[in-house]
Amino acid sequence: MTTSDPTGGAPNDEFALSLASEIQRVANAYFMGVPGPALNAPPAVSPSPPVGAPVPIAPPNPGPSALAVGAGGAAPSVSAPPVPGIVHRPPLAAGPLPDEASLRAAPAMFADSLGTTPVALAQGPNALGSAAQEGSGSPLYFLALAGPPQAALAPAFTPTPVSAPAAPASPTTAPFTPPAAASTPFAPSPPFAPTSALGSAPAFAPAFAPTPASASAFAPTPAFAPTPAFAPTPAFAPTFAPAFAPAPAFALEPAFALEPAPAFISAPELAFAPTPRSPTPPSPTPNEYRPEVVPYVASGARPFDPNVVKRDFPILRERVHGRPLVWLDNAATTQKPQSVIDRISAYYEHENSNVHRAAHTLAARATDAYESARDKVRGLLHAPSPKDIVFVRGATEGINLVAKSWGDRHVGAGDEIVITWLEHHANIVPWQQLCALKGARLRVAPVDDRGQVILEQYERLLGPKTRIASIPHVSNALGTIVPVREMIEMAHRHGAVVHVDGAQAVSHMPVDVQALDCDFYTFSGHKIFAPMGIGAVFGKSSLLETMPPWQGGGNMIQDVTFEKTTYQGAPWRFEAGTGSIADAVGLGAAIDYVQAIGLDVIERYEHELRLYAEEKLAQVPGLKMIGTAPDKAGVLSFVLDGVRTEDVGAALDQEGIAVRSGHHCAQPILRRFGLESTVRASLAPYNTQEDIDALESALRRLQTGRPSPPPLS
């Protein structure tokens, strides 16, 4: 590519890219606290990274991450500093807040100086697609303006929702309203409304002056002084105002929230495309929620790529018996992405302390991280408040908490508890124990030959004596998705409380406990890519506040004397002793991971992969599927004629394929089908059609007695 003198000739693509790279450097230094030269020193111009490469803000994981490239529509993510606390940024020159006229004039100024067409990415970042593909291979960058990182805020926070931003806190300026007709395609930013907690946001005025010293590279003057050839007015100093930006995986979100942009306007994202190209912009994509400078990334409609997700899980690079690991035992436990592993390591390296009971810095960090994870669980389940979330070791402990705390107070002799044939043992045994203790009766709703709850018979079991119905969201043995919303409504009509066992649902589909109107919801973290030993219970606040503690000890008390003890309110009264703090922080990181991909995206992909798997396995001679409900999660339970299930599991293991063989802690439902065990393959977003093909081929060889091919060296 030829270059022209940036001060005299017509600037070209290389000049525009150099300017964009400089804007990136300054914004990174401001937003992320990236170490480097002072902002008023001329930076060295480095070669532009390839299109789509992640911005080098944090050390990358091996291979591109699903979070970095936006697999399945995930917003690209940039890691923030690993330690919560103040981020020390270089000073920036103060400047006045821009007015509307200055904002609208800015794109024209850029265009006049650069000979380029300003593209408002509020109309869709794909407007740059052809430019990125047809140009020299250098990336086109844009700014995602979402505010300073949460690590830069004071350490004492009250969590705010991620999915539903809080109301604006005393804006100092009126919301920006665009005029009826705009002369340039420039999208205004969210309202400039810093709260008193943040103070006045510093103005960011990247005023660059090309010098005549270099004809091939853009060299800003040391003072960033504008020249007549390229001189944005002083009023063009766009403030990077926070706009409901969630914290990094380790930092608690602040109690304040600024007013978001109008629904029809994206955050202002300005990029430069050569004038001759006029790509048609696609529909707008959602606002970026993190302050970052990112390379051009396609819109959220990009296809989901499980291979990108798979690269985020280091254990999936293992070899078993000389063959690549194919993990199809996800209903038992899921593997952990590098981001979760790193977050737990960062906790032990920088934050490790007990929570709530100290005034030192590490205790504050640990408490912030722990309570931030609680709020992320709230967001995952769409619960009304973090106080509705109780941390437990897993779904089993959560169900026991409900049975022993709520059940002990509300279930008496002659009362009834209703469950279904689909239950995991964890949703049977605690209720049996409660019935034996109280003299109550356990009633079980039947299922049909496809593994679906027979709703008419379920409702007939409900009555005035029913105190609680405890039902699964998804069957762990068959994969049946239970119509919990309808079953909850039926139970509520009879005055019963409803608990939902969500262990097999939370990693596979969106869950909204308010829409379901369930009274309790439990799940295990290790089923959603989080560490083992952590889980959560959602409970309606009206119920949690009336429930007594089920364990006693430290952390759950307000005052202790030898005569009496006063307990904390919910949820802390149910969290006696030192909790699994690092595991809770890891759970928060896992929630960040799945929400970046999108649970709706995961649900659609796993549905398609399950249909593909059922079609392939139907071709294996002698294979019979167990549980054929039309509405299923990614569980494939089957038996193979003439081969014991444990032998199937062992043979598959020799080919590097991990499945579960046995009763899956759900003996009653298997016996409903006349079986003591099945082979169960279960899916996750990192599984691929190639994994299914490997399973089918191995089962065919096992059934026909053909030897397995030798492992690849």
C-alpha positions as MATLAB code, in Angstrom:
seq = 'MTTSDPTGGAPNDEFALSLASEIQRVANAYFMGVPGPALNAPPAVSPSPPVGAPVPIAPPNPGPSALAVGAGGAAPSVSAPPVPGIVHRPPLAAGPLPDEASLRAAPAMFADSLGTTPVALAQGPNALGSAAQEGSGSPLYFLALAGPPQAALAPAFTPTPVSAPAAPASPTTAPFTPPAAASTPFAPSPPFAPTSALGSAPAFAPAFAPTPASASAFAPTPAFAPTPAFAPTPAFAPTFAPAFAPAPAFALEPAFALEPAPAFISAPELAFAPTPRSPTPPSPTPNEYRPEVVPYVASGARPFDPNVVKRDFPILRERVHGRPLVWLDNAATTQKPQSVIDRISAYYEHENSNVHRAAHTLAARATDAYESARDKVRGLLHAPSPKDIVFVRGATEGINLVAKSWGDRHVGAGDEIVITWLEHHANIVPWQQLCALKGARLRVAPVDDRGQVILEQYERLLGPKTRIASIPHVSNALGTIVPVREMIEMAHRHGAVVHVDGAQAVSHMPVDVQALDCDFYTFSGHKIFAPMGIGAVFGKSSLLETMPPWQGGGNMIQDVTFEKTTYQGAPWRFEAGTGSIADAVGLGAAIDYVQAIGLDVIERYEHELRLYAEEKLAQVPGLKMIGTAPDKAGVLSFVLDGVRTEDVGAALDQEGIAVRSGHHCAQPILRRFGLESTVRASLAPYNTQEDIDALESALRRLQTGRPSPPPLS';
ca = [
       0.000    0.000    0.000;
       1.371    3.431   -0.856;
       1.211    6.212    1.651;
       0.889    9.927    1.181;
       2.097   12.751    3.317;
      -0.417   12.953    6.197;
      -0.010   16.704    6.444;
      -0.246   17.608    2.787;
      -1.557   14.775    0.668;
      -4.806   12.866    0.886;
      -4.609   10.530    3.907;
      -5.247    6.876    3.222;
      -6.239    3.725    5.095;
      -2.857    3.352    6.798;
      -3.138    6.838    8.237;
      -6.647    6.121    9.541;
      -5.510    2.838   11.069;
      -2.554    4.530   12.736;
      -4.898    7.070   14.271;
      -7.252    4.329   15.428;
      -4.337    2.439   16.951;
      -3.285    5.548   18.846;
      -6.827    6.079   20.138;
      -6.789    2.463   21.264;
      -3.525    2.933   23.176;
      -4.731    6.034   24.991;
      -8.117    4.529   25.820;
      -6.520    1.338   27.138;
      -4.213    3.337   29.351;
      -7.115    5.375   30.686;
      -9.708    2.688   31.158;
      -7.723   -0.360   32.133;
      -4.727    1.157   33.919;
      -2.374   -0.447   31.414;
       1.247    0.408   32.253;
       3.126    2.263   29.564;
       4.478    5.669   28.610;
       2.734    8.770   29.835;
      -0.154    9.868   27.728;
       1.653   13.005   26.635;
       4.649   11.104   25.243;
       4.728   10.126   21.569;
       4.167    6.353   21.379;
       5.950    4.068   19.001;
       3.656    2.873   16.231;
       3.580   -0.932   16.243;
       2.288   -3.153   13.449;
      -1.463   -3.604   13.508;
      -2.664   -7.031   14.727;
      -4.563   -9.265   12.311;
      -8.287   -8.783   11.877;
     -10.231  -10.307   14.744;
      -7.232  -10.695   17.071;
      -7.917   -9.798   20.715;
      -6.508   -6.533   21.946;
      -3.371   -7.238   24.043;
      -4.657   -5.942   27.359;
      -4.279   -9.111   29.400;
      -2.139  -12.211   28.691;
      -4.228  -14.344   26.339;
      -5.240  -17.939   26.910;
      -3.982  -20.495   24.383;
      -6.088  -19.953   21.285;
      -8.875  -17.424   20.880;
     -11.470  -17.524   23.618;
     -15.204  -17.747   23.127;
     -15.346  -14.585   25.221;
     -12.841  -12.816   22.978;
     -14.267  -13.663   19.581;
     -17.931  -13.547   20.437;
     -18.904  -17.186   19.909;
     -22.617  -17.426   19.497;
     -23.134  -13.733   19.860;
     -21.128  -13.282   23.054;
     -19.873   -9.779   23.658;
     -16.088   -9.634   23.282;
     -14.461   -9.399   26.676;
     -11.204   -7.946   27.914;
      -9.744   -8.973   31.240;
      -9.307   -6.264   33.825;
      -6.489   -6.134   36.399;
      -6.587   -9.247   38.592;
      -6.650   -7.421   41.914;
      -9.686   -5.363   42.955;
      -8.804   -1.905   44.088;
      -7.878    1.479   42.747;
      -6.463    1.480   39.232;
      -3.807    4.196   38.937;
      -4.207    5.919   35.594;
      -1.972    8.571   33.986;
      -3.413   12.051   34.297;
      -5.527   13.357   31.458;
      -6.120   16.933   30.526;
      -9.394   18.283   31.838;
     -11.903   19.608   29.382;
     -15.492   20.758   29.235;
     -18.315   18.354   28.609;
     -19.272   18.365   24.925;
     -22.483   19.898   23.821;
     -24.727   18.422   21.169;
     -23.413   20.583   18.351;
     -19.826   19.565   19.064;
     -20.692   15.911   19.156;
     -22.498   16.084   15.860;
     -19.712   18.060   14.215;
     -16.988   15.626   15.262;
     -17.511   12.956   12.568;
     -17.376   15.584    9.854;
     -14.111   16.918   11.280;
     -12.608   13.452   11.240;
     -13.853   12.892    7.711;
     -12.509   16.223    6.459;
      -9.072   15.586    7.949;
      -8.749   11.939    6.977;
     -10.585   11.788    3.679;
     -12.669    8.943    5.075;
     -16.312    8.283    5.740;
     -17.259    8.138    9.436;
     -19.272    5.023   10.176;
     -21.557    5.137   13.191;
     -21.342    1.689   14.659;
     -24.602    2.348   16.424;
     -25.968    1.242   13.081;
     -24.020   -2.008   13.369;
     -20.305   -2.838   13.454;
     -20.711   -4.965   10.323;
     -20.709   -1.674    8.420;
     -16.949   -2.128    8.559;
     -17.000   -5.727    7.419;
     -16.118   -5.241    3.781;
     -13.495   -2.669    4.653;
     -11.777   -5.096    6.974;
     -11.949   -7.886    4.451;
     -11.003   -5.949    1.322;
      -8.286   -3.770    2.818;
      -4.713   -4.541    3.628;
      -5.544   -6.950    6.432;
      -5.145   -4.368    9.193;
      -7.977   -4.287   11.733;
     -10.437   -1.478   12.036;
     -10.936   -0.530   15.672;
     -13.794    1.088   17.444;
     -14.339    2.311   20.968;
     -16.909    0.626   23.169;
     -17.738    3.421   25.562;
     -19.157    1.980   28.743;
     -17.349    3.731   31.560;
     -14.345    3.175   33.822;
     -13.620   -0.323   35.135;
     -15.312   -1.194   38.365;
     -11.927   -1.975   39.917;
     -11.296    1.765   39.919;
     -14.125    2.418   42.314;
     -14.108    2.399   46.098;
     -13.944   -1.114   47.594;
     -17.105   -0.942   49.698;
     -20.032   -1.704   47.432;
     -23.585   -2.900   47.440;
     -24.161   -5.227   44.448;
     -26.422   -4.057   41.671;
     -28.147   -6.269   39.128;
     -26.306   -7.086   35.926;
     -29.284   -8.009   33.797;
     -31.536   -5.195   34.984;
     -29.696   -1.897   35.532;
     -30.557    0.179   38.548;
     -32.369    3.476   38.230;
     -30.165    6.497   37.524;
     -28.741    8.132   40.614;
     -29.282   11.899   40.547;
     -28.041   12.752   37.053;
     -26.357   16.080   36.798;
     -27.448   16.682   33.238;
     -30.605   16.009   31.347;
     -30.701   12.953   29.081;
     -29.359   13.618   25.615;
     -32.184   13.805   23.044;
     -31.176   13.683   19.380;
     -32.857   16.174   17.033;
     -35.382   15.055   14.482;
     -32.897   15.207   11.607;
     -29.188   14.456   11.903;
     -26.706   15.722    9.394;
     -24.145   13.029   10.150;
     -24.611    9.385   11.109;
     -23.264    9.812   14.593;
     -24.915    8.097   17.558;
     -24.893   10.160   20.758;
     -23.511    8.634   23.887;
     -25.438    7.735   27.022;
     -26.311   10.778   29.120;
     -23.368   12.397   30.799;
     -24.622   11.818   34.315;
     -21.895   11.003   36.824;
     -23.092   10.406   40.339;
     -21.642   12.014   43.374;
     -19.979    8.714   44.253;
     -17.898    8.860   41.087;
     -17.446   12.598   40.862;
     -16.995   14.493   37.673;
     -15.800   12.178   34.936;
     -12.504   13.296   33.395;
     -12.712   14.456   29.829;
     -10.923   12.396   27.215;
      -9.817   14.537   24.292;
      -7.632   12.637   21.839;
      -6.427   15.622   19.796;
      -3.740   14.427   17.418;
      -1.460   16.496   15.191;
       0.363   14.735   12.363;
       3.885   16.028   11.995;
       5.730   16.406    8.668;
       8.592   14.268    9.986;
       7.112   10.992    8.765;
       5.291   10.285    5.560;
       4.577    6.628    6.300;
       3.541    6.593    9.955;
       1.314    8.820   11.998;
       3.341   10.540   14.701;
       1.393   12.656   17.189;
       3.064   15.668   18.680;
       4.320   15.271   22.263;
       1.563   17.472   23.628;
      -1.160   16.039   21.411;
      -1.722   19.567   20.120;
      -4.225   19.917   17.292;
      -3.047   21.535   14.110;
      -5.198   23.471   11.630;
      -5.227   20.431    9.347;
      -6.834   18.291   12.005;
      -8.251   20.250   14.877;
     -11.283   19.001   16.798;
     -12.698   21.819   18.815;
     -12.010   21.831   22.579;
     -15.675   21.053   23.087;
     -15.145   17.661   21.490;
     -13.968   15.930   24.613;
     -16.327   12.999   24.979;
     -16.568   11.885   28.553;
     -16.592    8.133   29.024;
     -19.583    8.002   31.313;
     -20.477    4.709   33.024;
     -23.519    3.001   31.566;
     -24.661   -0.007   33.597;
     -21.274   -1.670   33.191;
     -20.908   -4.948   35.103;
     -17.739   -5.474   37.039;
     -15.019   -7.885   35.935;
     -15.464  -11.422   37.191;
     -13.671  -10.596   40.438;
     -14.978   -7.114   41.311;
     -18.183   -6.193   43.054;
     -20.513   -3.923   41.160;
     -21.193   -0.455   42.536;
     -24.356    0.666   44.175;
     -24.843    3.440   41.676;
     -25.965    3.214   38.068;
     -26.134    5.935   35.511;
     -29.010    6.409   33.171;
     -28.571    4.155   30.131;
     -28.814    5.368   26.582;
     -32.202    5.509   24.881;
     -33.328    2.113   23.681;
     -32.926    3.016   20.025;
     -29.326    4.244   20.303;
     -26.161    2.205   20.752;
     -23.120    3.546   22.556;
     -21.123    5.934   20.352;
     -18.641    3.870   18.427;
     -16.720    5.714   15.723;
     -14.562    4.041   13.103;
     -13.171    4.922    9.740;
     -13.762    3.168    6.463;
     -12.345    4.274    3.108;
     -14.629    6.648    1.256;
     -15.253    4.500   -1.872;
     -16.673    1.653    0.176;
     -20.294    1.954    1.234;
     -21.232   -1.258    3.079;
     -24.822   -1.591    4.165;
     -24.920   -1.612    7.955;
     -26.824   -4.486    9.589;
     -29.250   -4.164   12.437;
     -27.849   -2.678   15.647;
     -26.138   -4.930   18.164;
     -26.541   -4.552   21.943;
     -24.478   -2.023   23.853;
     -21.118   -3.142   25.109;
     -21.205   -3.369   28.876;
     -17.478   -3.090   29.589;
     -15.027   -0.247   29.022;
     -12.683   -1.570   26.404;
     -11.134   -1.024   23.027;
     -11.727   -4.065   20.867;
     -10.948   -5.082   17.296;
     -13.680   -5.245   14.719;
     -15.964   -8.147   15.580;
     -18.972   -9.346   13.644;
     -22.460   -8.773   14.974;
     -24.167  -10.886   17.637;
     -25.827  -12.951   14.932;
     -22.571  -14.751   14.117;
     -22.866  -18.551   14.175;
     -22.052  -20.377   17.380;
     -18.724  -22.207   17.141;
     -18.269  -25.007   19.690;
     -14.639  -25.412   18.672;
     -13.925  -21.900   19.911;
     -15.622  -22.765   23.205;
     -13.709  -26.034   23.459;
     -10.392  -24.191   23.327;
     -11.343  -22.385   26.537;
     -11.277  -25.683   28.488;
      -7.709  -26.884   29.038;
      -8.694  -30.380   30.168;
     -10.263  -31.040   26.778;
      -6.745  -31.081   25.343;
      -6.020  -34.214   27.403;
      -5.409  -37.569   25.771;
      -6.867  -40.742   27.271;
      -5.379  -44.065   26.195;
      -3.591  -42.202   23.435;
      -6.750  -40.611   22.056;
      -8.227  -37.115   22.380;
     -10.629  -36.810   25.298;
     -14.302  -36.681   24.313;
     -16.196  -35.546   27.406;
     -19.817  -36.697   27.251;
     -20.413  -36.972   31.004;
     -21.638  -33.414   31.510;
     -24.758  -34.378   33.467;
     -22.415  -35.715   36.157;
     -20.122  -32.679   36.075;
     -18.933  -30.100   33.578;
     -15.353  -29.146   32.860;
     -13.956  -25.753   33.822;
     -12.905  -22.955   31.441;
      -9.544  -21.267   31.832;
     -11.262  -18.077   32.999;
     -12.709  -19.904   36.025;
      -9.388  -21.574   36.829;
      -7.591  -18.245   36.585;
     -10.185  -16.478   38.726;
      -9.793  -19.005   41.543;
      -6.002  -18.711   41.336;
      -6.257  -14.922   41.432;
      -8.414  -15.144   44.542;
      -5.833  -17.222   46.398;
      -2.982  -15.038   45.138;
      -4.498  -11.642   45.904;
      -7.692  -11.818   47.990;
      -7.654  -14.860   50.267;
      -9.295  -14.056   53.583;
     -12.387  -14.889   55.546;
     -15.334  -12.644   54.818;
     -17.486  -10.178   56.732;
     -15.547  -10.122   59.992;
     -12.463   -7.933   59.575;
     -11.444   -4.409   58.639;
      -8.258   -5.182   56.727;
      -7.856   -4.922   52.974;
      -7.852   -8.611   52.080;
     -11.030   -9.174   54.066;
     -12.659   -6.337   52.142;
     -11.510   -7.823   48.838;
     -12.718  -11.310   49.746;
     -16.053  -10.007   50.984;
     -16.558   -7.957   47.830;
     -15.723  -10.942   45.629;
     -17.986  -13.282   47.629;
     -20.969  -10.952   47.654;
     -20.408  -10.086   43.995;
     -20.716  -13.802   43.215;
     -24.000  -13.872   45.128;
     -25.297  -11.072   42.957;
     -24.220  -12.930   39.824;
     -26.273  -15.916   40.964;
     -29.167  -13.534   41.437;
     -28.697  -12.366   37.873;
     -28.437  -15.914   36.537;
     -31.755  -16.877   38.122;
     -33.373  -13.440   37.666;
     -34.106  -13.338   41.386;
     -35.390  -10.093   42.894;
     -32.517   -9.567   45.340;
     -29.106  -10.990   46.306;
     -30.588  -11.552   49.749;
     -32.752  -14.271   48.179;
     -29.622  -16.330   47.390;
     -28.116  -18.732   49.945;
     -24.756  -20.341   49.226;
     -24.583  -24.076   49.911;
     -22.253  -26.909   48.883;
     -24.559  -27.986   46.060;
     -28.114  -28.899   45.123;
     -28.177  -31.828   47.567;
     -27.347  -29.597   50.518;
     -29.788  -26.988   49.235;
     -32.677  -29.456   49.177;
     -31.758  -30.611   52.671;
     -31.768  -26.992   53.835;
     -35.318  -26.513   52.527;
     -36.518  -29.823   53.958;
     -34.985  -29.323   57.387;
     -35.547  -25.592   57.858;
     -38.813  -24.857   56.043;
     -40.133  -28.422   56.265;
     -39.483  -28.857   59.958;
     -41.594  -25.786   60.722;
     -44.443  -26.316   58.235;
     -44.918  -30.073   57.768;
     -46.769  -32.069   60.413;
     -48.452  -35.388   60.963;
     -50.888  -36.306   58.186;
     -49.516  -33.693   55.782;
     -48.405  -34.643   52.272;
     -45.363  -33.970   50.097;
     -45.553  -34.500   46.332;
     -42.628  -35.450   44.078;
     -42.354  -37.252   40.711;
     -40.884  -40.489   39.357;
     -38.178  -38.478   37.613;
     -36.347  -37.443   40.764;
     -32.663  -37.705   41.518;
     -32.101  -39.411   44.874;
     -31.260  -35.991   46.330;
     -34.874  -34.948   45.774;
     -36.295  -38.128   47.303;
     -34.305  -39.009   50.419;
     -34.593  -35.663   52.320;
     -38.395  -35.729   51.889;
     -38.563  -39.356   52.991;
     -36.606  -38.425   56.099;
     -38.930  -35.500   56.802;
     -42.014  -37.689   56.377;
     -40.592  -40.303   58.733;
     -39.807  -37.627   61.305;
     -43.152  -35.832   61.113;
     -45.544  -38.641   60.259;
     -46.284  -37.116   56.848;
     -46.957  -38.937   53.560;
     -44.846  -38.892   50.397;
     -46.825  -39.035   47.146;
     -45.284  -39.621   43.705;
     -46.592  -38.391   40.351;
     -46.215  -41.018   37.579;
     -44.639  -40.650   34.125;
     -45.660  -42.123   30.776;
     -43.643  -44.460   28.550;
     -41.750  -41.557   27.010;
     -40.653  -40.211   30.387;
     -43.103  -37.305   30.690;
     -44.956  -36.425   33.892;
     -48.667  -37.212   33.553;
     -50.016  -33.817   34.564;
     -53.600  -34.964   35.178;
     -52.432  -37.495   37.738;
     -49.992  -35.022   39.258;
     -52.806  -32.542   39.891;
     -54.990  -35.248   41.392;
     -52.293  -35.830   44.020;
     -52.495  -32.192   45.132;
     -54.970  -31.269   47.813;
     -55.528  -29.409   51.080;
     -52.990  -31.611   52.882;
     -50.200  -30.876   50.379;
     -47.580  -28.736   52.040;
     -44.862  -28.767   49.385;
     -44.269  -30.126   45.897;
     -40.626  -30.752   44.982;
     -40.081  -31.310   41.277;
     -37.140  -31.437   38.848;
     -36.642  -28.874   36.122;
     -34.817  -31.445   33.968;
     -34.468  -35.182   34.569;
     -30.834  -36.136   35.049;
     -31.442  -39.732   33.904;
     -33.651  -39.131   30.852;
     -33.214  -35.460   29.975;
     -36.957  -34.753   30.100;
     -37.698  -31.046   30.491;
     -40.523  -30.862   32.995;
     -43.338  -28.294   32.500;
     -42.481  -26.672   35.816;
     -44.398  -23.444   35.227;
     -47.651  -25.335   34.784;
     -46.935  -27.662   37.705;
     -46.099  -24.716   39.967;
     -49.397  -23.042   39.108;
     -51.283  -26.252   39.917;
     -49.588  -26.584   43.305;
     -50.163  -22.931   44.175;
     -53.877  -23.322   43.446;
     -53.931  -25.869   46.261;
     -51.950  -23.660   48.621;
     -48.713  -25.652   48.392;
     -45.175  -24.319   48.284;
     -43.009  -25.481   45.344;
     -39.329  -26.324   45.264;
     -37.585  -26.876   41.893;
     -34.411  -28.937   41.563;
     -32.577  -27.022   38.835;
     -29.251  -28.876   38.861;
     -29.676  -30.114   35.278;
     -31.211  -26.909   33.918;
     -29.077  -23.887   34.799;
     -26.246  -24.601   32.349;
     -28.534  -25.502   29.448;
     -31.293  -22.877   29.320;
     -32.292  -19.478   30.698;
     -33.960  -19.650   34.121;
     -36.239  -16.960   35.545;
     -37.490  -17.799   39.009;
     -39.834  -14.816   39.007;
     -41.479  -15.920   35.772;
     -41.713  -19.491   37.083;
     -43.044  -18.181   40.425;
     -41.337  -21.031   42.274;
     -40.803  -20.653   46.006;
     -37.387  -22.360   46.115;
     -34.869  -23.203   43.381;
     -31.612  -25.087   43.936;
     -28.625  -25.899   41.747;
     -24.994  -27.057   41.906;
     -22.142  -24.961   40.590;
     -20.160  -27.850   39.165;
     -22.971  -28.481   36.658;
     -22.439  -24.986   35.204;
     -18.631  -25.004   34.697;
     -17.934  -23.817   38.251;
     -15.922  -25.590   40.975;
     -17.252  -28.495   42.969;
     -18.389  -27.765   46.508;
     -20.522  -24.712   45.759;
     -24.181  -24.255   44.877;
     -27.064  -21.995   45.703;
     -30.646  -21.899   46.912;
     -33.066  -19.244   45.764;
     -35.891  -18.657   48.218;
     -38.626  -16.072   48.231;
     -37.769  -13.500   50.859;
     -41.144  -13.930   52.548;
     -40.229  -17.576   53.198;
     -36.537  -17.201   54.031;
     -37.249  -14.605   56.707;
     -39.569  -17.000   58.533;
     -37.235  -20.024   58.380;
     -35.007  -20.926   61.340;
     -31.307  -21.674   60.859;
     -30.566  -25.296   60.110;
     -26.942  -25.169   61.299;
     -25.342  -23.144   64.060;
     -21.925  -21.535   64.355;
     -20.015  -18.445   63.384;
     -21.039  -15.944   60.712;
     -24.778  -16.619   61.072;
     -25.191  -14.803   64.396;
     -25.694  -11.226   65.491;
     -25.178  -11.726   69.217;
     -24.402  -14.693   71.454;
     -24.760  -15.002   75.219;
     -25.034  -18.094   77.375;
     -28.734  -17.411   77.683;
     -29.683  -16.878   74.017;
     -28.437  -16.226   70.496;
     -29.712  -13.658   68.018;
     -29.356  -14.689   64.393;
     -28.514  -12.780   61.257;
     -31.177  -12.156   58.652;
     -31.411  -14.114   55.436;
     -29.355  -15.287   53.654;
     -26.483  -15.218   56.175;
     -28.351  -17.069   58.927;
     -28.192  -20.164   56.681;
     -24.426  -19.905   56.058;
     -22.843  -21.022   59.327;
     -19.067  -21.126   59.511;
     -16.541  -20.380   56.804;
     -18.094  -20.907   53.425;
     -16.501  -22.076   50.186;
     -15.402  -18.543   49.389;
     -13.015  -19.248   46.511;
     -15.510  -21.681   45.003;
     -18.228  -19.041   45.190;
     -15.927  -16.608   43.399;
     -15.314  -19.314   40.792;
     -19.064  -19.751   40.419;
     -19.341  -16.048   39.669;
     -16.690  -16.385   36.958;
     -18.521  -19.382   35.463;
     -21.748  -17.391   35.338;
     -19.882  -14.612   33.546;
     -18.679  -17.188   31.027;
     -22.043  -18.722   30.139;
     -23.790  -15.370   30.075;
     -21.180  -13.995   27.678;
     -21.980  -16.823   25.274;
     -25.702  -16.595   26.019;
     -27.805  -19.319   27.595;
     -30.353  -18.976   24.820;
     -27.553  -19.633   22.320;
     -26.407  -22.648   24.330;
     -29.959  -23.984   24.503;
     -30.453  -23.765   20.739;
     -27.098  -25.300   19.939;
     -27.508  -28.224   22.342;
     -30.997  -28.878   20.982;
     -29.624  -29.161   17.452;
     -26.719  -31.324   18.609;
     -29.071  -33.644   20.503;
     -31.224  -34.136   17.406;
     -28.091  -34.939   15.412;
     -26.970  -37.420   18.084;
     -30.344  -39.153   18.234;
     -30.307  -39.556   14.469;
     -26.802  -41.029   14.516;
     -27.400  -43.381   17.449;
     -30.603  -44.652   15.870;
     -28.358  -46.206   13.209;
     -26.436  -48.338   15.732;
     -27.765  -51.936   15.683;
     -29.353  -53.060   18.944;
     -29.323  -49.603   20.571;
     -32.490  -48.536   22.405;
     -33.060  -45.022   23.671;
     -34.595  -44.643   27.143;
     -36.647  -41.490   27.554;
     -38.004  -40.137   24.305;
     -39.970  -37.091   25.403;
     -40.145  -34.474   22.642;
     -38.983  -31.723   25.008;
     -35.558  -32.795   26.238;
     -32.231  -31.345   27.282;
     -28.960  -32.771   25.974;
     -29.164  -36.189   27.651;
     -28.978  -39.450   25.666;
     -29.740  -42.476   27.851;
     -29.593  -45.861   26.142;
     -28.890  -49.577   26.413;
     -27.154  -51.863   23.913;
     -28.494  -55.337   23.265;
     -26.303  -58.071   24.680;
     -23.757  -55.730   26.285;
     -23.736  -54.719   29.943;
     -23.801  -50.982   30.507;
     -20.572  -51.025   32.506;
     -18.860  -52.878   29.632;
     -20.081  -50.227   27.208;
     -18.639  -47.511   29.420;
     -15.296  -49.307   29.754;
     -15.040  -49.925   25.999;
     -15.796  -46.292   25.213;
     -13.181  -45.177   27.727;
     -10.557  -47.121   25.795;
     -11.331  -44.852   22.851;
     -11.099  -41.694   24.950;
     -14.881  -41.229   25.246;
     -16.235  -40.492   28.728;
     -19.866  -41.426   29.392;
     -21.709  -42.445   32.570;
     -22.817  -46.052   33.111;
     -25.060  -46.975   36.035;
     -28.269  -45.886   37.714;
     -27.336  -42.159   37.744;
     -28.657  -41.747   41.309;
     -32.160  -42.160   39.864;
     -33.059  -45.799   40.453;
     -36.861  -45.353   40.646;
     -37.189  -43.888   37.142;
     -34.945  -46.543   35.583;
     -36.964  -49.263   37.304;
     -40.078  -47.651   35.851;
     -38.607  -48.766   32.498;
     -37.572  -52.205   33.813;
     -33.884  -51.341   34.024;
     -31.222  -51.140   36.689;
     -28.782  -49.054   34.657;
     -28.245  -47.276   31.345;
     -25.413  -45.655   29.444;
     -25.792  -41.885   29.497;
     -24.092  -39.451   27.140;
     -24.786  -35.831   28.030;
     -23.950  -32.664   26.121;
     -22.383  -29.270   26.752;
     -21.621  -26.321   24.452;
     -18.061  -27.569   23.895;
     -19.291  -30.845   22.367;
     -19.301  -31.143   18.584;
     -20.744  -33.328   15.856;
     -17.311  -34.946   15.647;
     -17.751  -36.072   19.271;
     -21.070  -37.666   18.348;
     -19.531  -39.325   15.295;
     -16.779  -40.786   17.475;
     -19.412  -42.148   19.896;
     -21.441  -43.719   17.109;
     -18.401  -45.321   15.481;
     -17.194  -46.763   18.786;
     -20.632  -48.225   19.559;
     -20.799  -49.793   16.105;
     -17.395  -51.416   16.586;
     -18.416  -52.653   20.007;
     -21.638  -54.143   18.681;
     -19.993  -55.870   15.710;
     -16.851  -56.987   17.535;
     -14.519  -55.056   15.247;
     -11.283  -53.834   16.838;
     -10.727  -50.155   17.451;
      -8.291  -48.334   15.175;
      -4.869  -47.651   16.676;
      -4.532  -44.305   18.454;
      -2.954  -41.433   16.590;
       0.617  -40.739   17.583;
];
